[in-house]
Amino acid sequence: GGGGGGWGAPANAPYGGDLYGGGASAGASAGGGGGTVQYTLHVSDSVVPAVLGRGGQVIKEMMDQSGASIKVSQKGDYVSGTQLRIITISGNQEAASYAHQLVSAKIPTQ
């Protein structure tokens, strides 16, 4: 009987592995929401306080709401040749897109 048992396991394993392997990779790509996307906004210094909020409260709320990461370049760190600060939004497609809407709503149209 021992020999039979030994033979059964390897035949089983690749099949089981295949099945689970396929499931795992499908789950990961679906869960990732199509991978990470990044938006970059260029805004004037004057709108940065509205985006950040007092003590960074507004930007923190927007990150909590959307699930995306929102970063604002440091004071004096401008888009080359301009006086525009850089806001970078990154996350999965859905989160980043939502965060982009939230941030855009804080920026007065110029």
Residue pairs with C-beta under 8 A, 6 or more apart in sequence:
32 92
33 92
33 93
33 94
33 95
34 92
34 93
35 92
35 93
36 90
36 91
36 92
36 96
37 90
37 91
37 92
37 93
37 96
37 97
38 88
38 89
38 90
38 96
39 88
39 89
39 90
39 96
39 99
39 100
40 86
40 87
40 88
40 89
41 86
41 87
41 89
41 100
41 103
41 104
41 107
42 79
42 82
42 84
42 85
42 86
42 87
43 51
43 84
43 85
43 87
43 107
44 83
44 84
44 85
44 110
45 75
45 83
45 85
47 106
47 107
47 108
48 72
48 85
50 58
50 106
50 107
50 108
51 58
51 59
51 70
51 72
51 87
51 103
51 106
51 107
52 58
52 59
52 72
53 59
53 60
53 61
58 106
59 70
59 72
62 70
62 99
62 102
62 103
63 69
63 70
63 99
65 98
65 99
65 102
66 91
66 95
66 96
66 98
66 99
66 102
67 91
67 92
67 95
67 98
67 99
68 89
68 90
68 91
68 92
68 95
68 96
68 98
68 99
69 88
69 89
69 90
69 91
70 87
70 88
70 89
70 99
70 103
71 87
71 88
71 89
72 85
72 86
72 87
73 85
73 86
73 87
73 88
75 85
77 85
77 86
78 84
78 85
78 86
79 85
79 86
87 103
89 96
89 99
89 100
89 103
90 96
91 99
